[in-house]
Amino acid sequence: MIADILNRMEKLGYKAEAVPFKHREKAISQQKRKLLISAILSFPLFWAMVSHFLSSGMQSFCVNILGITPKGL
């Protein structure tokens, strides 16, 4: 089945080859590591944005965008 696909691609003018499973497994583990590092480095910014939104931004969002006012206003 893989050979049929490769032959069809070569007939269309493209060059393709099957990637060994071991190489694919290594690439997947590298991508997982990059994702983890990105998540760790992004968390402080995410935390700052969420805390800012919840402390003061939520009330102004509700009043300005949704038209909802607290009972005290």
mmCIF file as Biopython writes it, N, C-alpha, C and O atoms, coordinates in Angstrom:
data_model
#
loop_
_atom_site.group_PDB
_atom_site.id
_atom_site.type_symbol
_atom_site.label_atom_id
_atom_site.label_alt_id
_atom_site.label_comp_id
_atom_site.label_asym_id
_atom_site.label_entity_id
_atom_site.label_seq_id
_atom_site.pdbx_PDB_ins_code
_atom_site.Cartn_x
_atom_site.Cartn_y
_atom_site.Cartn_z
_atom_site.occupancy
_atom_site.B_iso_or_equiv
_atom_site.auth_seq_id
_atom_site.auth_asym_id
_atom_site.pdbx_PDB_model_num
ATOM 1   N N  . MET A ? 1  ? 0.813   -1.188 0.000   1.0 0.0 1  A 1 
ATOM 2   C CA . MET A ? 1  ? 0.000   0.000  0.000   1.0 0.0 1  A 1 
ATOM 3   C C  . MET A ? 1  ? 0.866   1.266  0.000   1.0 0.0 1  A 1 
ATOM 4   O O  . MET A ? 1  ? 0.614   2.194  -0.768  1.0 0.0 1  A 1 
ATOM 5   N N  . ILE A ? 2  ? 1.879   1.298  0.857   1.0 0.0 2  A 1 
ATOM 6   C CA . ILE A ? 2  ? 2.782   2.452  0.892   1.0 0.0 2  A 1 
ATOM 7   C C  . ILE A ? 2  ? 3.526   2.564  -0.436  1.0 0.0 2  A 1 
ATOM 8   O O  . ILE A ? 2  ? 3.727   3.664  -0.953  1.0 0.0 2  A 1 
ATOM 9   N N  . ALA A ? 3  ? 3.930   1.430  -0.979  1.0 0.0 3  A 1 
ATOM 10  C CA . ALA A ? 3  ? 4.659   1.441  -2.243  1.0 0.0 3  A 1 
ATOM 11  C C  . ALA A ? 3  ? 3.782   1.994  -3.369  1.0 0.0 3  A 1 
ATOM 12  O O  . ALA A ? 3  ? 4.272   2.710  -4.243  1.0 0.0 3  A 1 
ATOM 13  N N  . ASP A ? 4  ? 2.494   1.665  -3.348  1.0 0.0 4  A 1 
ATOM 14  C CA . ASP A ? 4  ? 1.568   2.195  -4.360  1.0 0.0 4  A 1 
ATOM 15  C C  . ASP A ? 4  ? 1.470   3.718  -4.273  1.0 0.0 4  A 1 
ATOM 16  O O  . ASP A ? 4  ? 1.481   4.410  -5.291  1.0 0.0 4  A 1 
ATOM 17  N N  . ILE A ? 5  ? 1.378   4.215  -3.074  1.0 0.0 5  A 1 
ATOM 18  C CA . ILE A ? 5  ? 1.290   5.668  -2.884  1.0 0.0 5  A 1 
ATOM 19  C C  . ILE A ? 5  ? 2.569   6.344  -3.360  1.0 0.0 5  A 1 
ATOM 20  O O  . ILE A ? 5  ? 2.517   7.377  -4.027  1.0 0.0 5  A 1 
ATOM 21  N N  . LEU A ? 6  ? 3.720   5.761  -3.017  1.0 0.0 6  A 1 
ATOM 22  C CA . LEU A ? 6  ? 4.997   6.333  -3.439  1.0 0.0 6  A 1 
ATOM 23  C C  . LEU A ? 6  ? 5.127   6.318  -4.961  1.0 0.0 6  A 1 
ATOM 24  O O  . LEU A ? 6  ? 5.608   7.283  -5.556  1.0 0.0 6  A 1 
ATOM 25  N N  . ASN A ? 7  ? 4.701   5.234  -5.584  1.0 0.0 7  A 1 
ATOM 26  C CA . ASN A ? 7  ? 4.752   5.148  -7.051  1.0 0.0 7  A 1 
ATOM 27  C C  . ASN A ? 7  ? 3.854   6.196  -7.707  1.0 0.0 7  A 1 
ATOM 28  O O  . ASN A ? 7  ? 4.246   6.817  -8.695  1.0 0.0 7  A 1 
ATOM 29  N N  . ARG A ? 8  ? 2.655   6.394  -7.163  1.0 0.0 8  A 1 
ATOM 30  C CA . ARG A ? 8  ? 1.755   7.393  -7.724  1.0 0.0 8  A 1 
ATOM 31  C C  . ARG A ? 8  ? 2.337   8.799  -7.591  1.0 0.0 8  A 1 
ATOM 32  O O  . ARG A ? 8  ? 2.207   9.619  -8.500  1.0 0.0 8  A 1 
ATOM 33  N N  . MET A ? 9  ? 2.975   9.070  -6.461  1.0 0.0 9  A 1 
ATOM 34  C CA . MET A ? 9  ? 3.580   10.387 -6.266  1.0 0.0 9  A 1 
ATOM 35  C C  . MET A ? 9  ? 4.725   10.612 -7.239  1.0 0.0 9  A 1 
ATOM 36  O O  . MET A ? 9  ? 4.888   11.713 -7.766  1.0 0.0 9  A 1 
ATOM 37  N N  . GLU A ? 10 ? 5.528   9.566  -7.481  1.0 0.0 10 A 1 
ATOM 38  C CA . GLU A ? 10 ? 6.627   9.693  -8.427  1.0 0.0 10 A 1 
ATOM 39  C C  . GLU A ? 10 ? 6.100   9.908  -9.853  1.0 0.0 10 A 1 
ATOM 40  O O  . GLU A ? 10 ? 6.705   10.642 -10.634 1.0 0.0 10 A 1 
ATOM 41  N N  . LYS A ? 11 ? 4.986   9.276  -10.186 1.0 0.0 11 A 1 
ATOM 42  C CA . LYS A ? 11 ? 4.388   9.483  -11.509 1.0 0.0 11 A 1 
ATOM 43  C C  . LYS A ? 11 ? 3.916   10.924 -11.681 1.0 0.0 11 A 1 
ATOM 44  O O  . LYS A ? 11 ? 3.910   11.452 -12.793 1.0 0.0 11 A 1 
ATOM 45  N N  . LEU A ? 12 ? 3.523   11.552 -10.583 1.0 0.0 12 A 1 
ATOM 46  C CA . LEU A ? 12 ? 3.077   12.949 -10.632 1.0 0.0 12 A 1 
ATOM 47  C C  . LEU A ? 12 ? 4.244   13.931 -10.647 1.0 0.0 12 A 1 
ATOM 48  O O  . LEU A ? 12 ? 4.049   15.133 -10.832 1.0 0.0 12 A 1 
ATOM 49  N N  . GLY A ? 13 ? 5.451   13.419 -10.451 1.0 0.0 13 A 1 
ATOM 50  C CA . GLY A ? 13 ? 6.623   14.280 -10.504 1.0 0.0 13 A 1 
ATOM 51  C C  . GLY A ? 13 ? 7.190   14.666 -9.154  1.0 0.0 13 A 1 
ATOM 52  O O  . GLY A ? 13 ? 8.091   15.502 -9.083  1.0 0.0 13 A 1 
ATOM 53  N N  . TYR A ? 14 ? 6.687   14.084 -8.091  1.0 0.0 14 A 1 
ATOM 54  C CA . TYR A ? 14 ? 7.185   14.373 -6.756  1.0 0.0 14 A 1 
ATOM 55  C C  . TYR A ? 14 ? 8.100   13.267 -6.284  1.0 0.0 14 A 1 
ATOM 56  O O  . TYR A ? 14 ? 7.990   12.124 -6.727  1.0 0.0 14 A 1 
ATOM 57  N N  . LYS A ? 15 ? 9.004   13.609 -5.385  1.0 0.0 15 A 1 
ATOM 58  C CA . LYS A ? 15 ? 9.904   12.603 -4.823  1.0 0.0 15 A 1 
ATOM 59  C C  . LYS A ? 15 ? 9.481   12.366 -3.377  1.0 0.0 15 A 1 
ATOM 60  O O  . LYS A ? 15 ? 9.330   13.313 -2.605  1.0 0.0 15 A 1 
ATOM 61  N N  . ALA A ? 16 ? 9.293   11.116 -3.020  1.0 0.0 16 A 1 
ATOM 62  C CA . ALA A ? 16 ? 8.865   10.779 -1.669  1.0 0.0 16 A 1 
ATOM 63  C C  . ALA A ? 16 ? 9.543   9.498  -1.233  1.0 0.0 16 A 1 
ATOM 64  O O  . ALA A ? 16 ? 9.934   8.663  -2.048  1.0 0.0 16 A 1 
ATOM 65  N N  . GLU A ? 17 ? 9.669   9.370  0.065   1.0 0.0 17 A 1 
ATOM 66  C CA . GLU A ? 17 ? 10.207  8.133  0.631   1.0 0.0 17 A 1 
ATOM 67  C C  . GLU A ? 17 ? 9.552   7.901  1.984   1.0 0.0 17 A 1 
ATOM 68  O O  . GLU A ? 17 ? 9.138   8.845  2.656   1.0 0.0 17 A 1 
ATOM 69  N N  . ALA A ? 18 ? 9.466   6.664  2.365   1.0 0.0 18 A 1 
ATOM 70  C CA . ALA A ? 18 ? 8.857   6.304  3.646   1.0 0.0 18 A 1 
ATOM 71  C C  . ALA A ? 18 ? 9.828   6.651  4.775   1.0 0.0 18 A 1 
ATOM 72  O O  . ALA A ? 18 ? 11.032  6.408  4.682   1.0 0.0 18 A 1 
ATOM 73  N N  . VAL A ? 19 ? 9.277   7.221  5.831   1.0 0.0 19 A 1 
ATOM 74  C CA . VAL A ? 19 ? 10.089  7.592  6.984   1.0 0.0 19 A 1 
ATOM 75  C C  . VAL A ? 19 ? 10.060  6.443  7.978   1.0 0.0 19 A 1 
ATOM 76  O O  . VAL A ? 19 ? 8.986   5.944  8.316   1.0 0.0 19 A 1 
ATOM 77  N N  . PRO A ? 20 ? 11.234  6.013  8.454   1.0 0.0 20 A 1 
ATOM 78  C CA . PRO A ? 20 ? 11.245  4.925  9.441   1.0 0.0 20 A 1 
ATOM 79  C C  . PRO A ? 20 ? 10.514  5.339  10.723  1.0 0.0 20 A 1 
ATOM 80  O O  . PRO A ? 20 ? 10.523  6.509  11.104  1.0 0.0 20 A 1 
ATOM 81  N N  . PHE A ? 21 ? 9.896   4.382  11.365  1.0 0.0 21 A 1 
ATOM 82  C CA . PHE A ? 21 ? 9.112   4.646  12.570  1.0 0.0 21 A 1 
ATOM 83  C C  . PHE A ? 21 ? 9.974   5.240  13.676  1.0 0.0 21 A 1 
ATOM 84  O O  . PHE A ? 21 ? 9.507   6.091  14.433  1.0 0.0 21 A 1 
ATOM 85  N N  . LYS A ? 22 ? 11.219  4.805  13.776  1.0 0.0 22 A 1 
ATOM 86  C CA . LYS A ? 22 ? 12.102  5.297  14.832  1.0 0.0 22 A 1 
ATOM 87  C C  . LYS A ? 22 ? 12.359  6.795  14.670  1.0 0.0 22 A 1 
ATOM 88  O O  . LYS A ? 22 ? 12.387  7.531  15.657  1.0 0.0 22 A 1 
ATOM 89  N N  . HIS A ? 23 ? 12.545  7.245  13.435  1.0 0.0 23 A 1 
ATOM 90  C CA . HIS A ? 23 ? 12.760  8.665  13.185  1.0 0.0 23 A 1 
ATOM 91  C C  . HIS A ? 23 ? 11.503  9.465  13.526  1.0 0.0 23 A 1 
ATOM 92  O O  . HIS A ? 23 ? 11.588  10.555 14.092  1.0 0.0 23 A 1 
ATOM 93  N N  . ARG A ? 24 ? 10.357  8.926  13.182  1.0 0.0 24 A 1 
ATOM 94  C CA . ARG A ? 24 ? 9.089   9.604  13.472  1.0 0.0 24 A 1 
ATOM 95  C C  . ARG A ? 24 ? 8.869   9.709  14.970  1.0 0.0 24 A 1 
ATOM 96  O O  . ARG A ? 24 ? 8.406   10.736 15.467  1.0 0.0 24 A 1 
ATOM 97  N N  . GLU A ? 25 ? 9.200   8.652  15.684  1.0 0.0 25 A 1 
ATOM 98  C CA . GLU A ? 25 ? 9.053   8.656  17.140  1.0 0.0 25 A 1 
ATOM 99  C C  . GLU A ? 25 ? 9.945   9.722  17.777  1.0 0.0 25 A 1 
ATOM 100 O O  . GLU A ? 25 ? 9.542   10.388 18.731  1.0 0.0 25 A 1 
ATOM 101 N N  . LYS A ? 26 ? 11.145  9.879  17.249  1.0 0.0 26 A 1 
ATOM 102 C CA . LYS A ? 26 ? 12.069  10.892 17.760  1.0 0.0 26 A 1 
ATOM 103 C C  . LYS A ? 26 ? 11.520  12.291 17.494  1.0 0.0 26 A 1 
ATOM 104 O O  . LYS A ? 26 ? 11.603  13.162 18.361  1.0 0.0 26 A 1 
ATOM 105 N N  . ALA A ? 27 ? 10.968  12.513 16.321  1.0 0.0 27 A 1 
ATOM 106 C CA . ALA A ? 27 ? 10.402  13.823 15.984  1.0 0.0 27 A 1 
ATOM 107 C C  . ALA A ? 27 ? 9.214   14.149 16.881  1.0 0.0 27 A 1 
ATOM 108 O O  . ALA A ? 27 ? 9.055   15.295 17.303  1.0 0.0 27 A 1 
ATOM 109 N N  . ILE A ? 28 ? 8.388   13.167 17.172  1.0 0.0 28 A 1 
ATOM 110 C CA . ILE A ? 28 ? 7.243   13.386 18.050  1.0 0.0 28 A 1 
ATOM 111 C C  . ILE A ? 28 ? 7.700   13.738 19.451  1.0 0.0 28 A 1 
ATOM 112 O O  . ILE A ? 28 ? 7.124   14.628 20.077  1.0 0.0 28 A 1 
ATOM 113 N N  . SER A ? 29 ? 8.718   13.067 19.959  1.0 0.0 29 A 1 
ATOM 114 C CA . SER A ? 29 ? 9.208   13.383 21.299  1.0 0.0 29 A 1 
ATOM 115 C C  . SER A ? 29 ? 9.823   14.776 21.347  1.0 0.0 29 A 1 
ATOM 116 O O  . SER A ? 29 ? 9.708   15.459 22.365  1.0 0.0 29 A 1 
ATOM 117 N N  . GLN A ? 30 ? 10.476  15.214 20.269  1.0 0.0 30 A 1 
ATOM 118 C CA . GLN A ? 30 ? 11.010  16.577 20.225  1.0 0.0 30 A 1 
ATOM 119 C C  . GLN A ? 30 ? 9.880   17.607 20.238  1.0 0.0 30 A 1 
ATOM 120 O O  . GLN A ? 30 ? 9.984   18.634 20.909  1.0 0.0 30 A 1 
ATOM 121 N N  . GLN A ? 31 ? 8.815   17.339 19.508  1.0 0.0 31 A 1 
ATOM 122 C CA . GLN A ? 31 ? 7.681   18.253 19.484  1.0 0.0 31 A 1 
ATOM 123 C C  . GLN A ? 31 ? 7.001   18.332 20.857  1.0 0.0 31 A 1 
ATOM 124 O O  . GLN A ? 31 ? 6.579   19.408 21.281  1.0 0.0 31 A 1 
ATOM 125 N N  . LYS A ? 32 ? 6.899   17.194 21.547  1.0 0.0 32 A 1 
ATOM 126 C CA . LYS A ? 32 ? 6.322   17.197 22.891  1.0 0.0 32 A 1 
ATOM 127 C C  . LYS A ? 32 ? 7.165   18.034 23.843  1.0 0.0 32 A 1 
ATOM 128 O O  . LYS A ? 32 ? 6.627   18.783 24.659  1.0 0.0 32 A 1 
ATOM 129 N N  . ARG A ? 33 ? 8.487   17.907 23.740  1.0 0.0 33 A 1 
ATOM 130 C CA . ARG A ? 33 ? 9.384   18.668 24.600  1.0 0.0 33 A 1 
ATOM 131 C C  . ARG A ? 33 ? 9.252   20.166 24.314  1.0 0.0 33 A 1 
ATOM 132 O O  . ARG A ? 33 ? 9.226   20.972 25.244  1.0 0.0 33 A 1 
ATOM 133 N N  . LYS A ? 34 ? 9.169   20.540 23.039  1.0 0.0 34 A 1 
ATOM 134 C CA . LYS A ? 34 ? 9.001   21.949 22.678  1.0 0.0 34 A 1 
ATOM 135 C C  . LYS A ? 34 ? 7.675   22.495 23.200  1.0 0.0 34 A 1 
ATOM 136 O O  . LYS A ? 34 ? 7.615   23.632 23.670  1.0 0.0 34 A 1 
ATOM 137 N N  . LEU A ? 35 ? 6.619   21.700 23.122  1.0 0.0 35 A 1 
ATOM 138 C CA . LEU A ? 35 ? 5.315   22.119 23.626  1.0 0.0 35 A 1 
ATOM 139 C C  . LEU A ? 35 ? 5.366   22.351 25.133  1.0 0.0 35 A 1 
ATOM 140 O O  . LEU A ? 35 ? 4.828   23.342 25.627  1.0 0.0 35 A 1 
ATOM 141 N N  . LEU A ? 36 ? 6.001   21.452 25.858  1.0 0.0 36 A 1 
ATOM 142 C CA . LEU A ? 36 ? 6.112   21.589 27.308  1.0 0.0 36 A 1 
ATOM 143 C C  . LEU A ? 36 ? 6.895   22.843 27.684  1.0 0.0 36 A 1 
ATOM 144 O O  . LEU A ? 36 ? 6.486   23.588 28.574  1.0 0.0 36 A 1 
ATOM 145 N N  . ILE A ? 37 ? 8.013   23.075 27.013  1.0 0.0 37 A 1 
ATOM 146 C CA . ILE A ? 37 ? 8.825   24.267 27.296  1.0 0.0 37 A 1 
ATOM 147 C C  . ILE A ? 37 ? 8.028   25.533 26.976  1.0 0.0 37 A 1 
ATOM 148 O O  . ILE A ? 37 ? 8.072   26.498 27.739  1.0 0.0 37 A 1 
ATOM 149 N N  . SER A ? 38 ? 7.310   25.538 25.873  1.0 0.0 38 A 1 
ATOM 150 C CA . SER A ? 38 ? 6.494   26.697 25.501  1.0 0.0 38 A 1 
ATOM 151 C C  . SER A ? 38 ? 5.408   26.957 26.534  1.0 0.0 38 A 1 
ATOM 152 O O  . SER A ? 38 ? 5.149   28.107 26.890  1.0 0.0 38 A 1 
ATOM 153 N N  . ALA A ? 39 ? 4.777   25.901 27.014  1.0 0.0 39 A 1 
ATOM 154 C CA . ALA A ? 39 ? 3.721   26.063 28.011  1.0 0.0 39 A 1 
ATOM 155 C C  . ALA A ? 39 ? 4.292   26.621 29.314  1.0 0.0 39 A 1 
ATOM 156 O O  . ALA A ? 39 ? 3.682   27.488 29.939  1.0 0.0 39 A 1 
ATOM 157 N N  . ILE A ? 40 ? 5.449   26.132 29.721  1.0 0.0 40 A 1 
ATOM 158 C CA . ILE A ? 40 ? 6.071   26.618 30.954  1.0 0.0 40 A 1 
ATOM 159 C C  . ILE A ? 40 ? 6.451   28.083 30.826  1.0 0.0 40 A 1 
ATOM 160 O O  . ILE A ? 40 ? 6.233   28.862 31.754  1.0 0.0 40 A 1 
ATOM 161 N N  . LEU A ? 41 ? 7.014   28.468 29.690  1.0 0.0 41 A 1 
ATOM 162 C CA . LEU A ? 41 ? 7.431   29.854 29.500  1.0 0.0 41 A 1 
ATOM 163 C C  . LEU A ? 41 ? 6.241   30.795 29.290  1.0 0.0 41 A 1 
ATOM 164 O O  . LEU A ? 41 ? 6.353   31.988 29.573  1.0 0.0 41 A 1 
ATOM 165 N N  . SER A ? 42 ? 5.121   30.296 28.807  1.0 0.0 42 A 1 
ATOM 166 C CA . SER A ? 42 ? 3.950   31.132 28.570  1.0 0.0 42 A 1 
ATOM 167 C C  . SER A ? 42 ? 3.083   31.300 29.804  1.0 0.0 42 A 1 
ATOM 168 O O  . SER A ? 42 ? 2.285   32.234 29.874  1.0 0.0 42 A 1 
ATOM 169 N N  . PHE A ? 43 ? 3.225   30.422 30.769  1.0 0.0 43 A 1 
ATOM 170 C CA . PHE A ? 43 ? 2.345   30.453 31.937  1.0 0.0 43 A 1 
ATOM 171 C C  . PHE A ? 43 ? 2.414   31.770 32.712  1.0 0.0 43 A 1 
ATOM 172 O O  . PHE A ? 43 ? 1.358   32.267 33.102  1.0 0.0 43 A 1 
ATOM 173 N N  . PRO A ? 44 ? 3.582   32.370 32.963  1.0 0.0 44 A 1 
ATOM 174 C CA . PRO A ? 44 ? 3.589   33.644 33.704  1.0 0.0 44 A 1 
ATOM 175 C C  . PRO A ? 44 ? 2.791   34.753 33.001  1.0 0.0 44 A 1 
ATOM 176 O O  . PRO A ? 44 ? 2.076   35.506 33.663  1.0 0.0 44 A 1 
ATOM 177 N N  . LEU A ? 45 ? 2.901   34.859 31.702  1.0 0.0 45 A 1 
ATOM 178 C CA . LEU A ? 45 ? 2.133   35.860 30.963  1.0 0.0 45 A 1 
ATOM 179 C C  . LEU A ? 45 ? 0.641   35.559 31.045  1.0 0.0 45 A 1 
ATOM 180 O O  . LEU A ? 45 ? -0.168  36.461 31.260  1.0 0.0 45 A 1 
ATOM 181 N N  . PHE A ? 46 ? 0.287   34.314 30.877  1.0 0.0 46 A 1 
ATOM 182 C CA . PHE A ? 46 ? -1.112  33.908 30.984  1.0 0.0 46 A 1 
ATOM 183 C C  . PHE A ? 46 ? -1.665  34.242 32.367  1.0 0.0 46 A 1 
ATOM 184 O O  . PHE A ? 46 ? -2.776  34.759 32.484  1.0 0.0 46 A 1 
ATOM 185 N N  . TRP A ? 47 ? -0.897  33.949 33.408  1.0 0.0 47 A 1 
ATOM 186 C CA . TRP A ? 47 ? -1.322  34.202 34.771  1.0 0.0 47 A 1 
ATOM 187 C C  . TRP A ? 47 ? -1.524  35.708 34.997  1.0 0.0 47 A 1 
ATOM 188 O O  . TRP A ? 47 ? -2.498  36.115 35.630  1.0 0.0 47 A 1 
ATOM 189 N N  . ALA A ? 48 ? -0.619  36.520 34.486  1.0 0.0 48 A 1 
ATOM 190 C CA . ALA A ? 48 ? -0.746  37.967 34.644  1.0 0.0 48 A 1 
ATOM 191 C C  . ALA A ? 48 ? -1.992  38.480 33.934  1.0 0.0 48 A 1 
ATOM 192 O O  . ALA A ? 48 ? -2.696  39.333 34.475  1.0 0.0 48 A 1 
ATOM 193 N N  . MET A ? 49 ? -2.274  37.987 32.751  1.0 0.0 49 A 1 
ATOM 194 C CA . MET A ? 49 ? -3.451  38.428 32.007  1.0 0.0 49 A 1 
ATOM 195 C C  . MET A ? 49 ? -4.738  38.023 32.720  1.0 0.0 49 A 1 
ATOM 196 O O  . MET A ? 49 ? -5.666  38.825 32.821  1.0 0.0 49 A 1 
ATOM 197 N N  . VAL A ? 50 ? -4.801  36.801 33.210  1.0 0.0 50 A 1 
ATOM 198 C CA . VAL A ? 50 ? -6.002  36.321 33.883  1.0 0.0 50 A 1 
ATOM 199 C C  . VAL A ? 50 ? -6.227  37.081 35.183  1.0 0.0 50 A 1 
ATOM 200 O O  . VAL A ? 50 ? -7.353  37.483 35.476  1.0 0.0 50 A 1 
ATOM 201 N N  . SER A ? 51 ? -5.176  37.283 35.962  1.0 0.0 51 A 1 
ATOM 202 C CA . SER A ? 51 ? -5.345  37.988 37.233  1.0 0.0 51 A 1 
ATOM 203 C C  . SER A ? 51 ? -5.759  39.436 36.998  1.0 0.0 51 A 1 
ATOM 204 O O  . SER A ? 51 ? -6.562  39.981 37.755  1.0 0.0 51 A 1 
ATOM 205 N N  . HIS A ? 52 ? -5.224  40.055 35.969  1.0 0.0 52 A 1 
ATOM 206 C CA . HIS A ? 52 ? -5.612  41.435 35.657  1.0 0.0 52 A 1 
ATOM 207 C C  . HIS A ? 52 ? -7.076  41.489 35.217  1.0 0.0 52 A 1 
ATOM 208 O O  . HIS A ? 52 ? -7.818  42.386 35.617  1.0 0.0 52 A 1 
ATOM 209 N N  . PHE A ? 53 ? -7.475  40.545 34.409  1.0 0.0 53 A 1 
ATOM 210 C CA . PHE A ? 53 ? -8.854  40.508 33.928  1.0 0.0 53 A 1 
ATOM 211 C C  . PHE A ? 53 ? -9.826  40.272 35.072  1.0 0.0 53 A 1 
ATOM 212 O O  . PHE A ? 53 ? -10.871 40.920 35.138  1.0 0.0 53 A 1 
ATOM 213 N N  . LEU A ? 54 ? -9.500  39.359 35.969  1.0 0.0 54 A 1 
ATOM 214 C CA . LEU A ? 54 ? -10.407 39.038 37.060  1.0 0.0 54 A 1 
ATOM 215 C C  . LEU A ? 54 ? -10.452 40.122 38.124  1.0 0.0 54 A 1 
ATOM 216 O O  . LEU A ? 54 ? -11.488 40.303 38.764  1.0 0.0 54 A 1 
ATOM 217 N N  . SER A ? 55 ? -9.361  40.849 38.331  1.0 0.0 55 A 1 
ATOM 218 C CA . SER A ? 55 ? -9.355  41.854 39.392  1.0 0.0 55 A 1 
ATOM 219 C C  . SER A ? 55 ? -10.124 43.109 39.000  1.0 0.0 55 A 1 
ATOM 220 O O  . SER A ? 55 ? -10.973 43.565 39.766  1.0 0.0 55 A 1 
ATOM 221 N N  . SER A ? 56 ? -9.854  43.675 37.841  1.0 0.0 56 A 1 
ATOM 222 C CA . SER A ? 56 ? -10.534 44.917 37.477  1.0 0.0 56 A 1 
ATOM 223 C C  . SER A ? 56 ? -11.268 44.824 36.150  1.0 0.0 56 A 1 
ATOM 224 O O  . SER A ? 56 ? -12.249 45.533 35.927  1.0 0.0 56 A 1 
ATOM 225 N N  . GLY A ? 57 ? -10.809 43.980 35.300  1.0 0.0 57 A 1 
ATOM 226 C CA . GLY A ? 57 ? -11.364 43.930 33.956  1.0 0.0 57 A 1 
ATOM 227 C C  . GLY A ? 57 ? -12.738 43.324 33.868  1.0 0.0 57 A 1 
ATOM 228 O O  . GLY A ? 57 ? -13.506 43.683 32.976  1.0 0.0 57 A 1 
ATOM 229 N N  . MET A ? 58 ? -13.079 42.417 34.763  1.0 0.0 58 A 1 
ATOM 230 C CA . MET A ? 58 ? -14.354 41.734 34.666  1.0 0.0 58 A 1 
ATOM 231 C C  . MET A ? 58 ? -15.512 42.701 34.881  1.0 0.0 58 A 1 
ATOM 232 O O  . MET A ? 58 ? -16.513 42.626 34.168  1.0 0.0 58 A 1 
ATOM 233 N N  . GLN A ? 59 ? -15.395 43.608 35.849  1.0 0.0 59 A 1 
ATOM 234 C CA . GLN A ? 59 ? -16.484 44.538 36.112  1.0 0.0 59 A 1 
ATOM 235 C C  . GLN A ? 59 ? -16.661 45.497 34.935  1.0 0.0 59 A 1 
ATOM 236 O O  . GLN A ? 59 ? -17.788 45.739 34.504  1.0 0.0 59 A 1 
ATOM 237 N N  . SER A ? 60 ? -15.572 46.041 34.417  1.0 0.0 60 A 1 
ATOM 238 C CA . SER A ? 60 ? -15.712 46.970 33.298  1.0 0.0 60 A 1 
ATOM 239 C C  . SER A ? 60 ? -16.183 46.248 32.043  1.0 0.0 60 A 1 
ATOM 240 O O  . SER A ? 60 ? -16.891 46.839 31.228  1.0 0.0 60 A 1 
ATOM 241 N N  . PHE A ? 61 ? -15.809 44.996 31.870  1.0 0.0 61 A 1 
ATOM 242 C CA . PHE A ? 61 ? -16.282 44.214 30.730  1.0 0.0 61 A 1 
ATOM 243 C C  . PHE A ? 61 ? -17.790 44.043 30.803  1.0 0.0 61 A 1 
ATOM 244 O O  . PHE A ? 61 ? -18.492 44.229 29.809  1.0 0.0 61 A 1 
ATOM 245 N N  . CYS A ? 62 ? -18.283 43.691 31.977  1.0 0.0 62 A 1 
ATOM 246 C CA . CYS A ? 62 ? -19.723 43.478 32.128  1.0 0.0 62 A 1 
ATOM 247 C C  . CYS A ? 62 ? -20.504 44.770 31.906  1.0 0.0 62 A 1 
ATOM 248 O O  . CYS A ? 62 ? -21.559 44.759 31.270  1.0 0.0 62 A 1 
ATOM 249 N N  . VAL A ? 63 ? -19.988 45.883 32.428  1.0 0.0 63 A 1 
ATOM 250 C CA . VAL A ? 63 ? -20.700 47.156 32.303  1.0 0.0 63 A 1 
ATOM 251 C C  . VAL A ? 63 ? -20.636 47.667 30.866  1.0 0.0 63 A 1 
ATOM 252 O O  . VAL A ? 63 ? -21.664 48.049 30.307  1.0 0.0 63 A 1 
ATOM 253 N N  . ASN A ? 64 ? -19.463 47.680 30.266  1.0 0.0 64 A 1 
ATOM 254 C CA . ASN A ? 64 ? -19.289 48.280 28.939  1.0 0.0 64 A 1 
ATOM 255 C C  . ASN A ? 64 ? -19.800 47.409 27.802  1.0 0.0 64 A 1 
ATOM 256 O O  . ASN A ? 64 ? -20.456 47.910 26.888  1.0 0.0 64 A 1 
ATOM 257 N N  . ILE A ? 65 ? -19.518 46.154 27.842  1.0 0.0 65 A 1 
ATOM 258 C CA . ILE A ? 65 ? -19.843 45.275 26.720  1.0 0.0 65 A 1 
ATOM 259 C C  . ILE A ? 65 ? -21.238 44.665 26.863  1.0 0.0 65 A 1 
ATOM 260 O O  . ILE A ? 65 ? -22.035 44.704 25.926  1.0 0.0 65 A 1 
ATOM 261 N N  . LEU A ? 66 ? -21.528 44.105 28.029  1.0 0.0 66 A 1 
ATOM 262 C CA . LEU A ? 66 ? -22.780 43.396 28.203  1.0 0.0 66 A 1 
ATOM 263 C C  . LEU A ? 66 ? -23.912 44.278 28.692  1.0 0.0 66 A 1 
ATOM 264 O O  . LEU A ? 66 ? -25.077 43.894 28.594  1.0 0.0 66 A 1 
ATOM 265 N N  . GLY A ? 67 ? -23.592 45.460 29.220  1.0 0.0 67 A 1 
ATOM 266 C CA . GLY A ? 67 ? -24.628 46.345 29.727  1.0 0.0 67 A 1 
ATOM 267 C C  . GLY A ? 67 ? -25.168 45.920 31.071  1.0 0.0 67 A 1 
ATOM 268 O O  . GLY A ? 67 ? -26.244 46.364 31.472  1.0 0.0 67 A 1 
ATOM 269 N N  . ILE A ? 68 ? -24.448 45.072 31.772  1.0 0.0 68 A 1 
ATOM 270 C CA . ILE A ? 68 ? -24.877 44.590 33.078  1.0 0.0 68 A 1 
ATOM 271 C C  . ILE A ? 68 ? -24.244 45.481 34.142  1.0 0.0 68 A 1 
ATOM 272 O O  . ILE A ? 68 ? -23.035 45.708 34.117  1.0 0.0 68 A 1 
ATOM 273 N N  . THR A ? 69 ? -25.034 45.979 35.060  1.0 0.0 69 A 1 
ATOM 274 C CA . THR A ? 69 ? -24.489 46.787 36.145  1.0 0.0 69 A 1 
ATOM 275 C C  . THR A ? 69 ? -24.717 46.076 37.462  1.0 0.0 69 A 1 
ATOM 276 O O  . THR A ? 69 ? -25.754 45.444 37.663  1.0 0.0 69 A 1 
ATOM 277 N N  . PRO A ? 70 ? -23.740 46.180 38.369  1.0 0.0 70 A 1 
ATOM 278 C CA . PRO A ? 70 ? -23.951 45.601 39.695  1.0 0.0 70 A 1 
ATOM 279 C C  . PRO A ? 70 ? -25.081 46.326 40.409  1.0 0.0 70 A 1 
ATOM 280 O O  . PRO A ? 70 ? -25.422 47.451 40.044  1.0 0.0 70 A 1 
ATOM 281 N N  . LYS A ? 71 ? -25.666 45.695 41.425  1.0 0.0 71 A 1 
ATOM 282 C CA . LYS A ? 71 ? -26.813 46.266 42.138  1.0 0.0 71 A 1 
ATOM 283 C C  . LYS A ? 71 ? -26.448 47.592 42.815  1.0 0.0 71 A 1 
ATOM 284 O O  . LYS A ? 71 ? -27.309 48.462 42.951  1.0 0.0 71 A 1 
ATOM 285 N N  . GLY A ? 72 ? -25.203 47.763 43.240  1.0 0.0 72 A 1 
ATOM 286 C CA . GLY A ? 72 ? -24.808 48.968 43.935  1.0 0.0 72 A 1 
ATOM 287 C C  . GLY A ? 72 ? -24.688 50.182 43.031  1.0 0.0 72 A 1 
ATOM 288 O O  . GLY A ? 72 ? -24.687 51.307 43.532  1.0 0.0 72 A 1 
ATOM 289 N N  . LEU A ? 73 ? -24.587 50.003 41.715  1.0 0.0 73 A 1 
ATOM 290 C CA . LEU A ? 73 ? -24.406 51.149 40.827  1.0 0.0 73 A 1 
ATOM 291 C C  . LEU A ? 73 ? -25.713 51.758 40.420  1.0 0.0 73 A 1 
ATOM 292 O O  . LEU A ? 73 ? -25.732 52.735 39.671  1.0 0.0 73 A 1 
#
